[in-house]
C-alpha cells in the first residue's frame, strides 16, 4: 500500500511543480477521510491540484462553481415530477460524486454554503424528508479566495469546522515557475495521467491508517493542546472535540505516508497549523499576521 501512496505523490508532483509539502498535506487529509479547504488567490493551481488528486486516486470527480446565485438544489439535487408516470423522481445533484470540488466556495451565499454541512459530516443529504446516501469514499475539496476580494462571503465557523485541513499554495519558486512556463499545458498533462490506485485500494489504506499506533502520552499531548486553546487568553473560543479527532486522524495518516506504524510528536506539531488555525479566532491578546503566529502559543505547550 505504501507503494501506491508513493506513486500517487510522484504523479501529482509531476503536474504541480514545486509544492511537495502542500501535495503531501492534501493527500494526508484525504487519506484521513477529511475534507480539504485550499485558500489562496486565483491562478496558483488550486483547481488543477484538486483534479489531479482525484485522477491519481482513481476517483470520480465533479466540479461545482460557486456563485452568488447558486442554489442549494443545484448542489444537492431536486425532486422532479414526471407527468408520463405520475410519479416524483429524485434527480441527484453534483454532490453525488467521490471527489467534489467546491470551487470558490465563499462566493456563494451562506444559505448555499450550508447545503454542504450534512453532506460533509454524515455523507448523506436529506431532501423533502428522504435521505440519500452519498458515494464512498466521499471527499470535498473546496477552494476559497481571500476575504479581501470583492464578492466573497465569509465561511461560518460551523462550516470551517467541517474541513479537516486548510492549506495555502502560494506562488511557485523561480525554478518551478520556469518549468511551468516552458512545459506542456496542464490540461494536456492531466489528460495523460494514469491512476495510481483505485477505490478499493484507497479504502484499504484508510482502514490501515486507523491501525497506526498513537501512544497514551501523545493523546495526553493532544488533550493538553485542546485544553490550552480553551483556557488561554489568546483565543475567543477553543478547539472542539472534532478538532482533536481531526488532529489524531491526520497524524496517523501522516505517519503512514512516511512508512511508519506509529505517530511521533513531530507529526502533531507539523500538522497543527493546518488542522487548528482555521478553527481558532484570535483575541486582542495576540497579534496575528499568519497561521504560524496564530498557532505559536499552542506550539509552546510542552509535550508530556
C-alpha positions, 0 to 999 in steps of 0.5 A: 500500500505504501507503494501506491501512496508513493506513486500517487505523490510522484504523479501529482508532483509531476503536474504541480511543480514545486509544492511537495509539502502542500501535495503531501498535506492534501493527500494526508487529509484525504487519506484521513477521510477529511475534507480539504479547504485550499485558500489562496488567490486565483491562478496558483493551481488550486483547481488543477491540484484538486483534479489531479488528486482525484485522477491519481486516486482513481476517483470520480470527480465533479466540479461545482462553481460557486456563485452568488446565485447558486442554489442549494438544489443545484448542489444537492439535487431536486425532486422532479415530477414526471407527468408520463408516470405520475410519479416524483423522481429524485434527480441527484445533484453534483454532490453525488460524486467521490471527489467534489470540488467546491470551487470558490466556495465563499462566493456563494451565499451562506444559505448555499454554503450550508447545503454542504454541512450534512453532506460533509459530516454524515455523507448523506443529504436529506431532501423533502424528508428522504435521505440519500446516501452519498458515494464512498469514499466521499471527499470535498475539496473546496477552494476559497479566495481571500476575504479581501476580494470583492464578492466573497462571503465569509465561511461560518465557523460551523462550516470551517469546522467541517474541513479537516485541513486548510492549506495555502499554495502560494506562488511557485519558486523561480525554478518551478515557475520556469518549468511551468512556463516552458512545459506542456499545458496542464490540461494536456498533462492531466489528460495523460495521467494514469491512476495510481490506485483505485477505490478499493485500494484507497479504502484499504489504506484508510482502514490501515491508517486507523491501525497506526499506533498513537501512544497514551502520552501523545493523546495526553499531548493532544488533550493538553493542546485542546485544553490550552486553546480553551483556557488561554487568553489568546483565543475567543473560543477553543478547539472542539472535540472534532478538532482533536479527532481531526488532529489524531486522524491526520497524524496517523495518516501522516505517519503512514505516508512516511512508512511508519506504524506509529505517530511521533510528536513531530507529526502533531506539531507539523500538522497543527497549523493546518488542522487548528488555525482555521478553527481558532479566532484570535483575541486582542491578546495576540497579534496575528499576521499568519497561521504560524503566529496564530498557532505559536502559543499552542506550539509552546505547550510542552509535550508530556 
